[in-house]
Amino acid sequence: MGMVWRATDLMLHRSVAIKEVRPSDPGLAEYDPEAARLLRERVLREARALARVDHPNVVTIHHIVDGGPGTYPWIVMELVTGGSLADRLARGPMNPIEAARIGLEVLDALRAAHEAGIEHRDVKPANVLLRPDGRPVLTDFGIAALREATALTATGSVIGTPDYMAPERVSGKDGGAASDLWSLAMMLYVAVEGHHPLRRGTTLATLAAVLTDDIPPPVKAGPLTDVLARVLVRDPQARPDARQLERMLADAARQTQTGTLTSFPLQPPAVPPWDTSPQDAPPPYAAPTTPVPAGRRRWTLLVLPTAGVTLAGVLVWTLLPGSDTHASGGTGSRTTGSRATATPLAGSTASPTAEEQTATTDLLTPQGIRTAIAAIEKETGRDRFGDLTVYPQYVSADVMVKGSDTAYDSYTYRSGQGVQEDISKGTLSGEEKPVRLDGFDWDKVPSLLVQAKKRLKVPKANTRYLLLDPPGNAFGFAVGMRIYLTDDYGRTGYLVADKKGEISSVMPADS
């Protein structure tokens, strides 16, 4: 179905995720124009579905770029940086209490979607993203069924992930909201047991198992055992509804892992355990080389190789209000002085020192910033930065490679966890220059946050962060820093200050 890029919004100066949807066969539009049209409609429907659900556990959509018939839209979404539940489960099973809490929040997101007339239809670990604080976010409503939408599924085809599809959907029936609850329960089964009970060697065999095979009773589910037994039944009418399931999960989340385990009243077949990650992971695709037409927004795409990753590249998103010019694509595209790399994956971790472990957990403070910078410089042995972003929970930095003014490696620091090297690497544009941070007056950050709260007109901000303004940036400002505030509706304001903390400009949310 395509690829998700990590990108930088150059107007708001924030990281975003961009879903690029395209057919696996580039010639689809030529030999099957109807299928190409349906794909485009599915993308637009995903955007509309997301826009109708306003919930903290559902990924936020910021914008959709649609070039009209014959093109495939791009969806600009909130970037969730904690990886997916599939990534988490690849490291091993979950504690049942932790799984119950994850299940509660995902269920809350599903209830909000169901109340808006939307069925997700593809609940699985890969579609549950995790914020840095561990909170789950449901994403990928690409095959969500809107009540009033025209059916887009071709006759005889099945859309979804076989492992997590409810039996009634496999058999071609519409189980309604109860089908999403089956998928949620199956996801929790995999989370606590560490394998999928019905996954087989082929897709057809898996579909047959979902329809007919008994589910082995879980052995590690603890207080979740009864929840799984009651939801994973093939008759959707026999499953508890969302309110009942919420009470059951809440009870399970409050329990301890003691007592006698119950089991499914089913005869378990001899099924070997299967890893949960291969079928959840998106298929590899070649990096794109041309941009989509973009109305009044200009997109420039620059593809660069990155060692050690299958999908890598640099995507530069330039937002030019009022511009009707389409960008030119390919490796010869003009950049604008800001870049975004492929989403970083966890790399090597440096053990935090005792001082780091006792540092304040709010990193958006003078002490927190200094602690993070010192830890990054100590771990890397370098003191020149191409980028620095400070959130209360973590700090991300692009640290220049020794001897180079353009190449950088990316790192993340979290209090109590130390420095983690990301898999992403990149280069600065021709305009940008690295900077040392020893001249910044971080003691001015608290007063800058106070001024931001007073002047940026974001009264209920739920996100605040500091961004480094390196020399040669796309906006032409002197080296310094910015303070951003954003609310639940994407309203964002920022103020610009020099490295001594003197404010040079203020951009309120309603400007």
Secondary structure, DSSP 8 states (H G I E B T S, - for coil): -EEEEEEEETTTTEEEEEEEE--SSTTHHHH-HHHHHHHHHHHHHHHHHHHT---TTB--EEEEE---TTS--EEEEE---S-BHHHHHTT----HHHHHHHHHHHHHHHHHHHHTTEE----SGGGEEE-TTS-EEE---TT-EETTS---S-TT---S-GGG--HHHHTT---THHHHHHHHHHHHHHHHHSS-TT--SSHHHHHHHHHH------SS-GGGHHHHHHHS-S-GGGS--HHHHHHHHHHHHHS-S-S-----SS---------SSTTTS--------S----TTSEEEEE----TT-SS--EEEEE--TT-------STT----S---BS---EEEE----HHHHTS-S--SSHHHHHHHHHHHHHHHS---EEEEEE-SSEEEEEEE-TT-SSEEEEEEEETTTEEEEEEEEEE--SS---B-STT--GGGHHHHHHHHHHHS--TT--EEEEEEE-TT-TT---SEEEEEEE-TT--EEEEEEETT--EEEEE-TT-
